[in-house]
Amino acid sequence: MVATRPSLVFACAHLCDERLFAAQVDALGADFDCRVLVFREHDTLAAMAEALLAAAPARFTLIGLSLGGYVAFEVMRRAPARVERLALLDTTAAADSEARRAGRRADIAKVDADGIDALIPELPGRWLLPAHQQRADLVALMASMARSVGAQGQKNQQRAMLARALALDPRVLLLDEPTSALDPETTGAIEETLAELRERLEVDVVWVTHDLGQARRVSDWLIRIEAGRAVAEGPTADVLEAAAAS
């Protein structure tokens, strides 16, 4: 009887491809069945986890770095019995801070406007140790991997990470001024992303805003509050027209 090699499944980080784990695969490939998963096509963690499970053997050790760690949490939620061991690297189970969410939205807007190459010069300062930021080979590899993931892959990955709040499939999502203090371009990108999530995931959204123009753009039903009291409620257009006439 031929022994089956144990399996290692590596889940890649944001804007990284198979080369992220090339050294590990080279070192371990003789003794382990190594599989590296890159997430380009899917824009939810659930879809990424399903893709990983479809590509993985029945039992495996799972290694997730950053975004790959988020995917690993979702894999554990869906199929914990299939994971023999779990290694989580530079990741977290905690929700993003508002600053982190704003940064993700800004990255989406930048790549939407100018392509993936507009973001690449910022990556070494974010992800490399200061001593390594002058290494031309590492900087070039980082740029090449980001281009491999591509603009749409970057957008999909960031959307998946932005949507982590929806991982437990809530019926209602409460957004308290999610675009406060952001520039118009980024605000528009966020509104578009949230509209797509609302439609795709069929979740109701309660959106708090002081911007009447935004209320008109994003809502179907509006409750107008003044001095802590609801003074009008109804279809958005009707409430805004009545407010303008009063």
Secondary structure, DSSP 8 states (H G I E B T S, - for coil): ------EEEEE--TT--GGGGHHHHHHHTTTSEEEEE---S--SHHHHHHHHHHHS-SSEEEEEETHHHHHHHHHHHH-GGGEEEEEEES--SS---HHHHHHHHHHHHHHHHH-GGGTGGGHHHHHS-GGGTT-HHHHHHHHHHHHHHHHHHHHHHHHHHHGGGGTT--SEEEEESTTTT--HHHHHHHHHHHHHHHHHHT-EEEEE-S-HHHHHHH-SEEEEEETTEEEEEEEHHHHHHHHHH-
